[in-house]
Structure formats: C-alpha cells, structure tokens
Amino acid sequence: MHATVWLVGTHGPTQFRGESTATGFEYIFPAIRGVQAGREYYASMCPLSLIPKIFLFDEEELAPEVRAQRVLNKGRVPALARYIIDNPDDYVFSALTASVDGTMRFVSASGQGLGMRIGQLHVPMASRVLINDGQHRRAAIEAALRDNPSLGDETIAVVFFHDAGLERSQQMFADLNRHAVRPARSIGVLYDHRDELSKLTRLLALKSPALRGFVDMESSTLSGRSGKLFTLSALYYATTALLQDIDVSEKQAYDLAAGYWEAIDQLVPEWGLVRKRSLSAAEIRRQYLHTHGIALHALGRLGNTLLQESLDPEIWRPQLDPLGQVDWSRNNCDWEGRAIVGGRVSKSHQNVVLTVNYLRQHLSLELTTEEKQAEDAYLRGER
C-alpha cells in the first residue's frame, strides 16, 4: 500500500508528490508514454521548485571523456535567470531532457486505447536523474528561484529517458545538439518585441527613405544575388553603437537615428544609385565597403561621438561632410589591415576600431585611448 509522505507542489488539478512504497520512496509525475527508436520515454511537467533538487548535472571536475555533458558556462546563467525574473508573465523555456538510472514504473490510466499512454510515472527517489540537455536552463531556474521563490509552483516540461549508461548518455547529448542551429541574428531582431533598440531598428528599416526596401529582415549574411544593401542585424548593431549612452525618449531616439542615416545617405551616392535602379545592390556590395556591417558599425560609433557633443542636427550634420570624400572602394589600399584582411572583409573588434580611426581622421576627431593603441599597433605592423 502506498503512503503519501509529502506534497511537493500543485499547479491546477495536477499534483507532484513523493510516496513511500515497499521498495522505498518515489516521486510521482503525471506523464505521457511514448516510443523512440524502440525505447520508451515519458513526457511530464515538473514544478520549478523541484528542478534544482531532483535534476543533477555532471560534476565539472570530471574529465570530458567520463562526462555526459559539456562544462557549465556560468557566464550564461545570470542573463538566463534575469530573463525569467524580468518577464514573470511572459518567459518561455523549452523542455529539459533527463536520464534516470533507476527503475521507472509507468502506471497507465487505462488498460486500453489512449488511456494506455496517459498515466503516472514513478521514479525512485534513490535514482540519479541526470540532465542530458538543458543544464543552463536548470541553473538559471535555480538562480531565479533564489530571487523570486513564488516561481516555484510554475512548471517546465521534462522528457525522461532510461539511463542506459555513460556511452548512451554521451550519444544522446551529441544527437540532441548535432543539428541545433542558432537562428540568424537578423530574425532575432525582427521578432524581439522586448528590446527597444530592436523595435527602433525595425522602424528604421520599414520607414526611413534611405533604408526602406533595402534591408534584409531575416538573413544576417546577404547572398551574392540579393537585391538588398544591408542586413537588419548590421543596422541593429550600428544603431546601437550610434545611440549608446544617449539619454532621450523613444521618439527622439528614432528621429536621431533616422536623421543620422539619412545624412550618411546623402554622403554615399551609391546608395541613391541603387534606389534609382542605376546600379544593382549586388554590384555595390562587391565593389564598396559602405554597405558591410563593419562600415555601418564604424559609422554608428563615429556618429555617437558627434551626438555626445550635441544632439542638434545643425551642429553635427555639417561635421559629417568630410565623409563625402572617403574612398569606400574595396580597391582602396587604405582599407587593407583595417577593414580588409587578406582580401576579405573582417568584422573583428580590432578591425572595427581601425575602421573607426580612419573615419575619425577624415573628420579631424581625436582618438580614444583604445583607438590610439590600436592605431599605433597597426602602424607598427605596416612598418
């Protein structure tokens, strides 16, 4: 006979509890039974308060060959935890995947039909429940609960597999991550409705006369035949750099950014030629740098310097005029080592800094300490 010893938590009509049995204590989860590759697995819901207590993560001190997971990147955890805490009514976490090294029992709700797949999963409390996928989510949940314990009654989906040994657990990790593809940054900006700069960048791409119709809203890399001049992600990073530490309202931020990119448009005649269909976007991208992410980012940083001094367009616009004399052609040997390395455009931080330096020199602006150090190293390398 089962004796209920404690109630872990409730969420609606579903209970999660521990019970004592003839063979020891058990966790009992509502679950659905499925089959993959001839093996049974179980999908359930688990209260967040139980996640840190039940689900283990491989010890970091173990050698990689005897672990079933990568080492936890602790630097990722605070951002994930903050995401939960800052969005208690709107966060989304995908399922955890775990292996149980004990003997799980599944008790069906019925002996026939769909009821055979629905029931209760009994997991011995003495079992080792190891996270195969989702260790950073687990750590973030634990951190978020310390800050907001009321999250404990909320639930996350968990998929339970039988633990078939280290080799099988390692293979599960490899298989779960084999085809994982990080979405393009552009589509992340397009779909992000929390980030104010993402919203602003989308508006720029859709409304600005200088940009409208020529920003790829989904891809972060333009194909050779694309009819677009810019990617949404490149515009996002450039606009972020432009508005960094500029304390203004949302509308003012949009007006500043739109005005700035329209001013740049007036100084880069090739952009206008594409809008007039006199030149193709693909041709411009092949021959010039000013549509590439590194150039936009550098222009954003340059504009930020001017906006820090004055937000008045009557003051900062005339200061941009020397940019009209910049030779943006990829054949310009001045770009080698700055924006181009070995014939290819480089987006590294160092190359962004060196590109900013080049533009600052055209505007007779002083370099920051970091920029001067990068410039000195670049010049020493030339010699």
SELO-773630 format. One record per residue (C-alpha): residue number from 1; residue in one letter; z, x, y. Coordinates in steps of 0.5 Angstrom, whole numbers, plus 500, padded with zeros to 3 digits. Each point is the difference from the previous one (the first is absolute). Layout:
N
<site i="NUM" aa="a" c3="Z" c1="X" c2="Y"/>
...
// end
This chain:
383
<site i="1" aa="m" c3="500" c1="500" c2="500"/>
<site i="2" aa="h" c3="498" c1="503" c2="507"/>
<site i="3" aa="a" c3="506" c1="500" c2="505"/>
<site i="4" aa="t" c3="498" c1="501" c2="507"/>
<site i="5" aa="v" c3="504" c1="505" c2="504"/>
<site i="6" aa="w" c3="497" c1="500" c2="507"/>
<site i="7" aa="l" c3="495" c1="498" c2="504"/>
<site i="8" aa="v" c3="495" c1="505" c2="504"/>
<site i="9" aa="g" c3="497" c1="495" c2="505"/>
<site i="10" aa="t" c3="496" c1="494" c2="501"/>
<site i="11" aa="h" c3="493" c1="498" c2="503"/>
<site i="12" aa="g" c3="499" c1="493" c2="500"/>
<site i="13" aa="p" c3="500" c1="497" c2="493"/>
<site i="14" aa="t" c3="500" c1="507" c2="496"/>
<site i="15" aa="q" c3="506" c1="504" c2="498"/>
<site i="16" aa="f" c3="500" c1="507" c2="498"/>
<site i="17" aa="r" c3="506" c1="502" c2="496"/>
<site i="18" aa="g" c3="504" c1="504" c2="495"/>
<site i="19" aa="e" c3="502" c1="498" c2="494"/>
<site i="20" aa="s" c3="504" c1="502" c2="494"/>
<site i="21" aa="t" c3="497" c1="500" c2="493"/>
<site i="22" aa="a" c3="502" c1="502" c2="493"/>
<site i="23" aa="t" c3="496" c1="506" c2="502"/>
<site i="24" aa="g" c3="503" c1="502" c2="507"/>
<site i="25" aa="f" c3="499" c1="498" c2="507"/>
<site i="26" aa="e" c3="493" c1="497" c2="502"/>
<site i="27" aa="y" c3="496" c1="499" c2="506"/>
<site i="28" aa="i" c3="496" c1="493" c2="500"/>
<site i="29" aa="f" c3="494" c1="499" c2="504"/>
<site i="30" aa="p" c3="495" c1="494" c2="501"/>
<site i="31" aa="a" c3="494" c1="503" c2="497"/>
<site i="32" aa="i" c3="492" c1="499" c2="498"/>
<site i="33" aa="r" c3="498" c1="504" c2="494"/>
<site i="34" aa="g" c3="493" c1="503" c2="500"/>
<site i="35" aa="v" c3="496" c1="505" c2="496"/>
<site i="36" aa="q" c3="496" c1="506" c2="502"/>
<site i="37" aa="a" c3="497" c1="505" c2="495"/>
<site i="38" aa="g" c3="503" c1="496" c2="494"/>
<site i="39" aa="r" c3="507" c1="502" c2="503"/>
<site i="40" aa="e" c3="505" c1="494" c2="503"/>
<site i="41" aa="y" c3="502" c1="501" c2="507"/>
<site i="42" aa="y" c3="504" c1="495" c2="505"/>
<site i="43" aa="a" c3="500" c1="498" c2="507"/>
<site i="44" aa="s" c3="506" c1="498" c2="503"/>
<site i="45" aa="m" c3="504" c1="499" c2="507"/>
<site i="46" aa="c" c3="506" c1="504" c2="502"/>
<site i="47" aa="p" c3="505" c1="500" c2="506"/>
<site i="48" aa="l" c3="499" c1="506" c2="504"/>
<site i="49" aa="s" c3="508" c1="501" c2="500"/>
<site i="50" aa="l" c3="498" c1="502" c2="492"/>
<site i="51" aa="i" c3="495" c1="505" c2="501"/>
<site i="52" aa="p" c3="504" c1="506" c2="502"/>
<site i="53" aa="k" c3="505" c1="498" c2="494"/>
<site i="54" aa="i" c3="495" c1="499" c2="495"/>
<site i="55" aa="f" c3="494" c1="504" c2="501"/>
<site i="56" aa="l" c3="500" c1="507" c2="499"/>
<site i="57" aa="f" c3="496" c1="506" c2="503"/>
<site i="58" aa="d" c3="499" c1="506" c2="496"/>
<site i="59" aa="e" c3="504" c1="506" c2="503"/>
<site i="60" aa="e" c3="497" c1="505" c2="505"/>
<site i="61" aa="e" c3="503" c1="506" c2="496"/>
<site i="62" aa="l" c3="496" c1="499" c2="494"/>
<site i="63" aa="a" c3="493" c1="504" c2="499"/>
<site i="64" aa="p" c3="494" c1="496" c2="501"/>
<site i="65" aa="e" c3="498" c1="500" c2="493"/>
<site i="66" aa="v" c3="506" c1="496" c2="498"/>
<site i="67" aa="r" c3="500" c1="495" c2="505"/>
<site i="68" aa="a" c3="496" c1="494" c2="500"/>
<site i="69" aa="q" c3="499" c1="499" c2="508"/>
<site i="70" aa="r" c3="499" c1="504" c2="506"/>
<site i="71" aa="v" c3="506" c1="503" c2="504"/>
<site i="72" aa="l" c3="502" c1="495" c2="505"/>
<site i="73" aa="n" c3="498" c1="501" c2="507"/>
<site i="74" aa="k" c3="506" c1="499" c2="504"/>
<site i="75" aa="g" c3="496" c1="500" c2="507"/>
<site i="76" aa="r" c3="496" c1="494" c2="498"/>
<site i="77" aa="v" c3="507" c1="496" c2="499"/>
<site i="78" aa="p" c3="502" c1="499" c2="507"/>
<site i="79" aa="a" c3="494" c1="497" c2="502"/>
<site i="80" aa="l" c3="499" c1="495" c2="494"/>
<site i="81" aa="a" c3="508" c1="498" c2="501"/>
<site i="82" aa="r" c3="498" c1="499" c2="507"/>
<site i="83" aa="y" c3="494" c1="495" c2="499"/>
<site i="84" aa="i" c3="505" c1="496" c2="496"/>
<site i="85" aa="i" c3="505" c1="500" c2="505"/>
<site i="86" aa="d" c3="496" c1="498" c2="506"/>
<site i="87" aa="n" c3="496" c1="495" c2="496"/>
<site i="88" aa="p" c3="505" c1="496" c2="496"/>
<site i="89" aa="d" c3="496" c1="494" c2="501"/>
<site i="90" aa="d" c3="493" c1="503" c2="499"/>
<site i="91" aa="y" c3="500" c1="506" c2="495"/>
<site i="92" aa="v" c3="496" c1="501" c2="494"/>
<site i="93" aa="f" c3="502" c1="504" c2="494"/>
<site i="94" aa="s" c3="496" c1="501" c2="493"/>
<site i="95" aa="a" c3="503" c1="500" c2="493"/>
<site i="96" aa="l" c3="504" c1="505" c2="497"/>
<site i="97" aa="t" c3="498" c1="503" c2="493"/>
<site i="98" aa="a" c3="505" c1="502" c2="496"/>
<site i="99" aa="s" c3="501" c1="502" c2="492"/>
<site i="100" aa="v" c3="506" c1="498" c2="496"/>
<site i="101" aa="d" c3="502" c1="505" c2="495"/>
<site i="102" aa="g" c3="505" c1="495" c2="497"/>
<site i="103" aa="t" c3="498" c1="494" c2="495"/>
<site i="104" aa="m" c3="498" c1="494" c2="505"/>
<site i="105" aa="r" c3="500" c1="493" c2="497"/>
<site i="106" aa="f" c3="496" c1="494" c2="503"/>
<site i="107" aa="v" c3="502" c1="493" c2="498"/>
<site i="108" aa="s" c3="495" c1="495" c2="501"/>
<site i="109" aa="a" c3="501" c1="493" c2="504"/>
<site i="110" aa="s" c3="496" c1="497" c2="494"/>
<site i="111" aa="g" c3="497" c1="502" c2="494"/>
<site i="112" aa="q" c3="493" c1="497" c2="501"/>
<site i="113" aa="g" c3="495" c1="500" c2="506"/>
<site i="114" aa="l" c3="501" c1="503" c2="507"/>
<site i="115" aa="g" c3="508" c1="500" c2="498"/>
<site i="116" aa="m" c3="499" c1="506" c2="496"/>
<site i="117" aa="r" c3="498" c1="504" c2="505"/>
<site i="118" aa="i" c3="506" c1="498" c2="505"/>
<site i="119" aa="g" c3="507" c1="501" c2="499"/>
<site i="120" aa="q" c3="506" c1="505" c2="501"/>
<site i="121" aa="l" c3="499" c1="508" c2="499"/>
<site i="122" aa="h" c3="507" c1="503" c2="497"/>
<site i="123" aa="v" c3="501" c1="507" c2="502"/>
<site i="124" aa="p" c3="506" c1="504" c2="497"/>
<site i="125" aa="m" c3="504" c1="503" c2="506"/>
<site i="126" aa="a" c3="500" c1="506" c2="496"/>
<site i="127" aa="s" c3="493" c1="501" c2="500"/>
<site i="128" aa="r" c3="497" c1="505" c2="505"/>
<site i="129" aa="v" c3="495" c1="497" c2="505"/>
<site i="130" aa="l" c3="495" c1="505" c2="503"/>
<site i="131" aa="i" c3="496" c1="499" c2="506"/>
<site i="132" aa="n" c3="492" c1="501" c2="498"/>
<site i="133" aa="d" c3="497" c1="498" c2="507"/>
<site i="134" aa="g" c3="504" c1="498" c2="506"/>
<site i="135" aa="q" c3="505" c1="506" c2="501"/>
<site i="136" aa="h" c3="499" c1="500" c2="507"/>
<site i="137" aa="r" c3="501" c1="492" c2="501"/>
<site i="138" aa="r" c3="506" c1="501" c2="496"/>
<site i="139" aa="a" c3="503" c1="505" c2="504"/>
<site i="140" aa="a" c3="498" c1="496" c2="506"/>
<site i="141" aa="i" c3="504" c1="494" c2="498"/>
<site i="142" aa="e" c3="506" c1="504" c2="498"/>
<site i="143" aa="a" c3="500" c1="502" c2="507"/>
<site i="144" aa="a" c3="498" c1="494" c2="504"/>
<site i="145" aa="l" c3="506" c1="496" c2="496"/>
<site i="146" aa="r" c3="505" c1="505" c2="503"/>
<site i="147" aa="d" c3="498" c1="498" c2="507"/>
<site i="148" aa="n" c3="499" c1="492" c2="498"/>
<site i="149" aa="p" c3="504" c1="498" c2="494"/>
<site i="150" aa="s" c3="497" c1="493" c2="501"/>
<site i="151" aa="l" c3="493" c1="502" c2="497"/>
<site i="152" aa="g" c3="504" c1="501" c2="493"/>
<site i="153" aa="d" c3="498" c1="493" c2="498"/>
<site i="154" aa="e" c3="493" c1="500" c2="501"/>
<site i="155" aa="t" c3="495" c1="502" c2="494"/>
<site i="156" aa="i" c3="495" c1="505" c2="498"/>
<site i="157" aa="a" c3="495" c1="499" c2="494"/>
<site i="158" aa="v" c3="501" c1="505" c2="495"/>
<site i="159" aa="v" c3="496" c1="502" c2="494"/>
<site i="160" aa="f" c3="504" c1="502" c2="494"/>
<site i="161" aa="f" c3="497" c1="504" c2="494"/>
<site i="162" aa="h" c3="503" c1="503" c2="494"/>
<site i="163" aa="d" c3="501" c1="507" c2="501"/>
<site i="164" aa="a" c3="496" c1="504" c2="494"/>
<site i="165" aa="g" c3="502" c1="507" c2="502"/>
<site i="166" aa="l" c3="499" c1="505" c2="505"/>
<site i="167" aa="e" c3="493" c1="501" c2="499"/>
<site i="168" aa="r" c3="498" c1="493" c2="500"/>
<site i="169" aa="s" c3="504" c1="499" c2="507"/>
<site i="170" aa="q" c3="496" c1="506" c2="503"/>
<site i="171" aa="q" c3="494" c1="497" c2="498"/>
<site i="172" aa="m" c3="502" c1="493" c2="503"/>
<site i="173" aa="f" c3="501" c1="504" c2="507"/>
<site i="174" aa="a" c3="493" c1="503" c2="499"/>
<site i="175" aa="d" c3="497" c1="494" c2="498"/>
<site i="176" aa="l" c3="503" c1="496" c2="506"/>
<site i="177" aa="n" c3="498" c1="505" c2="505"/>
<site i="178" aa="r" c3="494" c1="502" c2="497"/>
<site i="179" aa="h" c3="495" c1="495" c2="504"/>
<site i="180" aa="a" c3="505" c1="499" c2="506"/>
<site i="181" aa="v" c3="496" c1="501" c2="507"/>
<site i="182" aa="r" c3="503" c1="500" c2="506"/>
<site i="183" aa="p" c3="497" c1="495" c2="505"/>
<site i="184" aa="a" c3="496" c1="502" c2="506"/>
<site i="185" aa="r" c3="504" c1="501" c2="506"/>
<site i="186" aa="s" c3="495" c1="496" c2="504"/>
<site i="187" aa="i" c3="501" c1="494" c2="496"/>
<site i="188" aa="g" c3="508" c1="501" c2="500"/>
<site i="189" aa="v" c3="499" c1="500" c2="508"/>
<site i="190" aa="l" c3="496" c1="494" c2="499"/>
<site i="191" aa="y" c3="505" c1="496" c2="496"/>
<site i="192" aa="d" c3="506" c1="502" c2="503"/>
<site i="193" aa="h" c3="503" c1="495" c2="505"/>
<site i="194" aa="r" c3="507" c1="503" c2="501"/>
<site i="195" aa="d" c3="497" c1="506" c2="503"/>
<site i="196" aa="e" c3="499" c1="499" c2="508"/>
<site i="197" aa="l" c3="495" c1="506" c2="500"/>
<site i="198" aa="s" c3="496" c1="497" c2="494"/>
<site i="199" aa="k" c3="499" c1="494" c2="504"/>
<site i="200" aa="l" c3="498" c1="503" c2="506"/>
<site i="201" aa="t" c3="495" c1="504" c2="497"/>
<site i="202" aa="r" c3="497" c1="494" c2="496"/>
<site i="203" aa="l" c3="499" c1="497" c2="507"/>
<site i="204" aa="l" c3="497" c1="506" c2="503"/>
<site i="205" aa="a" c3="495" c1="500" c2="494"/>
<site i="206" aa="l" c3="499" c1="493" c2="501"/>
<site i="207" aa="k" c3="500" c1="499" c2="508"/>
<site i="208" aa="s" c3="498" c1="507" c2="503"/>
<site i="209" aa="p" c3="493" c1="500" c2="502"/>
<site i="210" aa="a" c3="500" c1="508" c2="499"/>
<site i="211" aa="l" c3="502" c1="499" c2="493"/>
<site i="212" aa="r" c3="498" c1="492" c2="498"/>
<site i="213" aa="g" c3="496" c1="500" c2="494"/>
<site i="214" aa="f" c3="500" c1="508" c2="498"/>
<site i="215" aa="v" c3="507" c1="500" c2="497"/>
<site i="216" aa="d" c3="500" c1="500" c2="492"/>
<site i="217" aa="m" c3="506" c1="496" c2="499"/>
<site i="218" aa="e" c3="501" c1="501" c2="492"/>
<site i="219" aa="s" c3="498" c1="507" c2="499"/>
<site i="220" aa="s" c3="503" c1="507" c2="502"/>
<site i="221" aa="t" c3="494" c1="504" c2="499"/>
<site i="222" aa="l" c3="493" c1="498" c2="502"/>
<site i="223" aa="s" c3="494" c1="501" c2="495"/>
<site i="224" aa="g" c3="494" c1="503" c2="503"/>
<site i="225" aa="r" c3="496" c1="494" c2="501"/>
<site i="226" aa="s" c3="506" c1="496" c2="503"/>
<site i="227" aa="g" c3="498" c1="497" c2="507"/>
<site i="228" aa="k" c3="507" c1="501" c2="502"/>
<site i="229" aa="l" c3="502" c1="505" c2="505"/>
<site i="230" aa="f" c3="508" c1="500" c2="499"/>
<site i="231" aa="t" c3="505" c1="498" c2="494"/>
<site i="232" aa="l" c3="506" c1="496" c2="502"/>
<site i="233" aa="s" c3="504" c1="505" c2="497"/>
<site i="234" aa="a" c3="498" c1="505" c2="505"/>
<site i="235" aa="l" c3="500" c1="495" c2="506"/>
<site i="236" aa="y" c3="507" c1="499" c2="498"/>
<site i="237" aa="y" c3="503" c1="507" c2="500"/>
<site i="238" aa="a" c3="496" c1="502" c2="506"/>
<site i="239" aa="t" c3="503" c1="493" c2="504"/>
<site i="240" aa="t" c3="507" c1="502" c2="497"/>
<site i="241" aa="a" c3="499" c1="507" c2="503"/>
<site i="242" aa="l" c3="498" c1="497" c2="507"/>
<site i="243" aa="l" c3="506" c1="495" c2="500"/>
<site i="244" aa="q" c3="505" c1="505" c2="498"/>
<site i="245" aa="d" c3="507" c1="499" c2="504"/>
<site i="246" aa="i" c3="496" c1="496" c2="505"/>
<site i="247" aa="d" c3="505" c1="494" c2="501"/>
<site i="248" aa="v" c3="496" c1="494" c2="502"/>
<site i="249" aa="s" c3="499" c1="493" c2="498"/>
<site i="250" aa="e" c3="495" c1="498" c2="494"/>
<site i="251" aa="k" c3="495" c1="497" c2="505"/>
<site i="252" aa="q" c3="501" c1="507" c2="505"/>
<site i="253" aa="a" c3="499" c1="504" c2="493"/>
<site i="254" aa="y" c3="494" c1="496" c2="499"/>
<site i="255" aa="d" c3="497" c1="501" c2="507"/>
<site i="256" aa="l" c3="502" c1="507" c2="500"/>
<site i="257" aa="a" c3="496" c1="502" c2="493"/>
<site i="258" aa="a" c3="494" c1="495" c2="502"/>
<site i="259" aa="g" c3="499" c1="503" c2="506"/>
<site i="260" aa="y" c3="501" c1="507" c2="498"/>
<site i="261" aa="w" c3="495" c1="500" c2="494"/>
<site i="262" aa="e" c3="495" c1="496" c2="505"/>
<site i="263" aa="a" c3="501" c1="506" c2="505"/>
<site i="264" aa="i" c3="498" c1="505" c2="494"/>
<site i="265" aa="d" c3="494" c1="496" c2="498"/>
<site i="266" aa="q" c3="498" c1="501" c2="507"/>
<site i="267" aa="l" c3="500" c1="507" c2="499"/>
<site i="268" aa="v" c3="497" c1="500" c2="493"/>
<site i="269" aa="p" c3="493" c1="498" c2="501"/>
<site i="270" aa="e" c3="498" c1="500" c2="493"/>
<site i="271" aa="w" c3="505" c1="494" c2="498"/>
<site i="272" aa="g" c3="496" c1="496" c2="505"/>
<site i="273" aa="l" c3="493" c1="502" c2="497"/>
<site i="274" aa="v" c3="503" c1="497" c2="493"/>
<site i="275" aa="r" c3="502" c1="494" c2="503"/>
<site i="276" aa="k" c3="493" c1="499" c2="503"/>
<site i="277" aa="r" c3="497" c1="502" c2="494"/>
<site i="278" aa="s" c3="496" c1="506" c2="503"/>
<site i="279" aa="l" c3="504" c1="504" c2="494"/>
<site i="280" aa="s" c3="503" c1="499" c2="494"/>
<site i="281" aa="a" c3="507" c1="500" c2="498"/>
<site i="282" aa="a" c3="499" c1="505" c2="494"/>
<site i="283" aa="e" c3="496" c1="505" c2="504"/>
<site i="284" aa="i" c3="505" c1="500" c2="506"/>
<site i="285" aa="r" c3="505" c1="502" c2="495"/>
<site i="286" aa="r" c3="496" c1="505" c2="496"/>
<site i="287" aa="q" c3="499" c1="504" c2="507"/>
<site i="288" aa="y" c3="506" c1="499" c2="504"/>
<site i="289" aa="l" c3="508" c1="500" c2="499"/>
<site i="290" aa="h" c3="502" c1="495" c2="505"/>
<site i="291" aa="t" c3="500" c1="494" c2="495"/>
<site i="292" aa="h" c3="504" c1="504" c2="495"/>
<site i="293" aa="g" c3="508" c1="499" c2="499"/>
<site i="294" aa="i" c3="501" c1="507" c2="502"/>
<site i="295" aa="a" c3="497" c1="499" c2="507"/>
<site i="296" aa="l" c3="503" c1="493" c2="501"/>
<site i="297" aa="h" c3="507" c1="502" c2="499"/>
<site i="298" aa="a" c3="499" c1="506" c2="504"/>
<site i="299" aa="l" c3="497" c1="495" c2="506"/>
<site i="300" aa="g" c3="506" c1="496" c2="499"/>
<site i="301" aa="r" c3="505" c1="506" c2="501"/>
<site i="302" aa="l" c3="496" c1="502" c2="506"/>
<site i="303" aa="g" c3="501" c1="493" c2="503"/>
<site i="304" aa="n" c3="507" c1="500" c2="498"/>
<site i="305" aa="t" c3="501" c1="506" c2="505"/>
<site i="306" aa="l" c3="497" c1="496" c2="505"/>
<site i="307" aa="l" c3="504" c1="494" c2="499"/>
<site i="308" aa="q" c3="506" c1="503" c2="500"/>
<site i="309" aa="e" c3="499" c1="502" c2="507"/>
<site i="310" aa="s" c3="497" c1="494" c2="503"/>
<site i="311" aa="l" c3="498" c1="493" c2="497"/>
<site i="312" aa="d" c3="496" c1="499" c2="506"/>
<site i="313" aa="p" c3="492" c1="500" c2="498"/>
<site i="314" aa="e" c3="498" c1="502" c2="507"/>
<site i="315" aa="i" c3="504" c1="506" c2="498"/>
<site i="316" aa="w" c3="499" c1="502" c2="493"/>
<site i="317" aa="r" c3="493" c1="498" c2="500"/>
<site i="318" aa="p" c3="497" c1="505" c2="504"/>
<site i="319" aa="q" c3="503" c1="505" c2="497"/>
<site i="320" aa="l" c3="496" c1="499" c2="493"/>
<site i="321" aa="d" c3="494" c1="501" c2="504"/>
<site i="322" aa="p" c3="499" c1="507" c2="497"/>
<site i="323" aa="l" c3="500" c1="498" c2="493"/>
<site i="324" aa="g" c3="492" c1="498" c2="502"/>
<site i="325" aa="q" c3="499" c1="507" c2="500"/>
<site i="326" aa="v" c3="502" c1="501" c2="493"/>
<site i="327" aa="d" c3="495" c1="502" c2="495"/>
<site i="328" aa="w" c3="502" c1="496" c2="494"/>
<site i="329" aa="s" c3="494" c1="502" c2="496"/>
<site i="330" aa="r" c3="502" c1="503" c2="493"/>
<site i="331" aa="n" c3="496" c1="506" c2="501"/>
<site i="332" aa="n" c3="504" c1="502" c2="506"/>
<site i="333" aa="c" c3="503" c1="506" c2="497"/>
<site i="334" aa="d" c3="507" c1="499" c2="504"/>
<site i="335" aa="w" c3="502" c1="495" c2="495"/>
<site i="336" aa="e" c3="500" c1="505" c2="494"/>
<site i="337" aa="g" c3="507" c1="501" c2="498"/>
<site i="338" aa="r" c3="502" c1="495" c2="505"/>
<site i="339" aa="a" c3="498" c1="493" c2="497"/>
<site i="340" aa="i" c3="495" c1="503" c2="495"/>
<site i="341" aa="v" c3="502" c1="505" c2="495"/>
<site i="342" aa="g" c3="494" c1="503" c2="495"/>
<site i="343" aa="g" c3="495" c1="495" c2="503"/>
<site i="344" aa="r" c3="505" c1="494" c2="498"/>
<site i="345" aa="v" c3="504" c1="495" c2="505"/>
<site i="346" aa="s" c3="507" c1="502" c2="499"/>
<site i="347" aa="k" c3="506" c1="495" c2="501"/>
<site i="348" aa="s" c3="506" c1="504" c2="499"/>
<site i="349" aa="h" c3="505" c1="500" c2="505"/>
<site i="350" aa="q" c3="499" c1="507" c2="503"/>
<site i="351" aa="n" c3="492" c1="498" c2="501"/>
<site i="352" aa="v" c3="502" c1="494" c2="504"/>
<site i="353" aa="v" c3="505" c1="505" c2="504"/>
<site i="354" aa="l" c3="494" c1="505" c2="501"/>
<site i="355" aa="t" c3="495" c1="494" c2="502"/>
<site i="356" aa="v" c3="505" c1="497" c2="505"/>
<site i="357" aa="n" c3="501" c1="507" c2="503"/>
<site i="358" aa="y" c3="492" c1="500" c2="501"/>
<site i="359" aa="l" c3="500" c1="494" c2="504"/>
<site i="360" aa="r" c3="506" c1="502" c2="504"/>
<site i="361" aa="q" c3="497" c1="506" c2="502"/>
<site i="362" aa="h" c3="494" c1="496" c2="503"/>
<site i="363" aa="l" c3="505" c1="495" c2="504"/>
<site i="364" aa="s" c3="504" c1="507" c2="502"/>
<site i="365" aa="l" c3="506" c1="497" c2="497"/>
<site i="366" aa="e" c3="506" c1="504" c2="498"/>
<site i="367" aa="l" c3="501" c1="501" c2="492"/>
<site i="368" aa="t" c3="507" c1="498" c2="497"/>
<site i="369" aa="t" c3="504" c1="506" c2="496"/>
<site i="370" aa="e" c3="497" c1="498" c2="494"/>
<site i="371" aa="e" c3="493" c1="499" c2="502"/>
<site i="372" aa="k" c3="500" c1="507" c2="503"/>
<site i="373" aa="q" c3="503" c1="503" c2="494"/>
<site i="374" aa="a" c3="494" c1="497" c2="496"/>
<site i="375" aa="e" c3="495" c1="503" c2="505"/>
<site i="376" aa="d" c3="503" c1="507" c2="500"/>
<site i="377" aa="a" c3="499" c1="500" c2="493"/>
<site i="378" aa="y" c3="493" c1="497" c2="500"/>
<site i="379" aa="l" c3="498" c1="505" c2="505"/>
<site i="380" aa="r" c3="503" c1="506" c2="496"/>
<site i="381" aa="g" c3="497" c1="498" c2="494"/>
<site i="382" aa="e" c3="493" c1="500" c2="504"/>
<site i="383" aa="r" c3="501" c1="507" c2="501"/>
// end
